[in-house]
Amino acid sequence: MCIFSKEAEKQNRMAALLERLHAKHNASRPWQETCKVVRQAMEKRGVMNAAGHQLLLTCLETLQRALKVSSLPSMTDRLESIARQNMLGSHLSPSGTECYITSDMFYVEVQLDTNGQLVDVKVAHQGENPTSCPELIQHLREKNFEEFSKHLKGLVELYKLPGDNKLKTKMYIALQSLELDLTKMMHMFRLATNANTVETILHGSVGLLTARSGGHLVTLQCYVSPYDIFEEGTGSQLNLTDNNVPRSLGVSVSVTIEGTSAVYKLPIAPLITGSHPVDNKGTPSFSTVTNSNCVDLPACFFLKMNCPMPFSLSFIQRLGNATSIPVFESSPSLSPLYQLIVQSQLQVLEEGVSTPPPSHNMHFYSVLPDQAHCYFLNGDAPVQDGHSLQGALVSKIPFRHPAQVPLLLDIIRHQAAYNNLIGSCVRRTSIKEDSAGLLQFEVCPLTDSSFSVSFQHPVNESLVCVVMEVIDSRQVSCKLYKGLSDALICTDEFITKVVQRCMSIPVTMRAIRRKAETIQADTPALSLIAQTVEIMVKNNLPPSGSPSYMTGMILPHCMVLALHGQTAWVEPALEVTPRGRRSARGCLKRVPCCPVLQQVVEVVV
């Protein structure tokens, strides 16, 4: 009985409380009192700490994303919320069908119909008429508000410049002038070479240019590896055109302008004169820099890498020499170049992968259709100066004239080709080290543009070394070094051809081994020939003046390279180590076959 009475008393108190609340809020409130309450609420929000404010914004963003946008009010609410997130102003037109997202230097106009459906999106920079932006239209029609917000962030970043609005406007005009020149340079290259999309990326003076759109800067795509142009999974080649190349494909740079502590003379008008190139490479003619077409600004143009890229110290110096502007304002912290390449490659491989990468200790495994490889990247090996190859991550490169861009892109391409070859060994694959048939390889830097790959001879139990020299982004020179009497593996031309087609060390090593197996199956007595020639040279040479056996002097310890009828091409022996060739005892000679060698040739045939 007591329990029931207590419950009834509790319900009565709750009913009385609700009645008082209803009476209080149903009563009319004077306007002054309402203003007072609003002011108090605003003051309380102002003293909120940063962590609480950020938490509140995060909650509001989460709620906004969860709400379905299906009407005019919900669409305008979402647009105003996105503007607030990017610290931009916003307001609606009297009709409520135009939403303006504004800043001091630009505004975005979103036109809607009465049902909230998108009509148009226009962007206007200070002093310009608004123009439609296809990318922003596509994102809002797809209700992709995240990408729309990224464009707004890009527009805000564009104007993070020093000085007042007048100075910022001059910097924006300078960027526009540069963009016009770069666009003309790409068209001139194509006019001179008739290059397709991939050729323009790899060889174009400014690569493949994608115009600035919304908050996306002008993009110059300057390098793709052979694997970038093949579809993952199917292996079919991508049909790339100017309109369907992803901005993230391969190595690309964005063109922008940023404030600097130093003052530079930058163009405020296009510098290219004429519409035709001066040579068959598409090189334009530039007007002289004067006070009428250039102004001094506390800013500089920058090529911003799509992701920070490892550069060797000597390549960083080459970048600075090309522009007379140091890449880093202060000396960068250096690290072993191979370590930087490995870290960058692993970041690419780990995109969208939840499992942590296996510990590598610079050992990586590559599983091919019929082979399994283990690669040890010996990046700490000393190079010519006795120190290991050093480098740093470069995120942006300063310059001040459009004519400097082609040279900068060639240096970027050169480094990208080197990085791509070393990075081809880096995989997330994990294999037991004692697995049967696992082939071991060691990759050592020799210079900032060359390296060696050492491995066991496919037939003999000796060390073989391939030295690869990355001459530029289009040319890789390869040289095979093997022991005195080791069986022939393949030619240097074969290795070079494979490397330049695939730009992959594992694929090249697989091709070398398969080629060696083919040669051994076709010519089982090659090692016998080499041994016989060595014996011949040591013991069976006729007098030096005899014309019947040789022309010119042959030094001892020679290897047979080729046999053509009665003539043998021989090469002096090389001392082979993991570091590559150390010494040579002579030069290539052509000699007539002696009877002993001729007998061996007849046996092989």
Protein Blocks (a to p, Z undefined) as FASTA:
>chain_A
ZZmmmmmmmmmmmmmmmmmmmmmmmpccdfklmmmmmmmmmmmmmmpcfklmmmmmmmmm
mmmmmpccfbfklmmmmmmmmmmmnopacdddfkopaccdddfkbccdddddfkopafbd
cdddehiacdddfklmmmmmnopaklmmmmmmmmmmmmmcgddfklmmmmmmmmmmmmmm
mmmmmmmmmmmnopafklmmmmmmnlpadddehjbccdddfbdcfklmpcehjlpacddd
fklgcfkgcjaddddddddfbdcdddfbdfbgcjbdfbfnopacdddddfklgccddbdd
ddddfbdcdddfklmmmmmmmnopafblbdcddddfklmmmmmmmmmmmgopabdcddfk
lpacdddfkbccdddddfkbccfkopacdddddfbdcdfbfklmmmmmmmmmmmmmmmmm
mmmmpcfbdcdfkbghiacdddddfblmbccdddddfkbccddddddddfblmbccdddd
ddfklccfbdfklmmmmmmmnopaklmmmmmmmmmmmmmmmmmmlmmmmmmmmmmmmmmp
ccfklmklbgcjddehiadfbdehjaccddddddddfkbpfbdcbdcddddddfklmmmm
mmmZZ
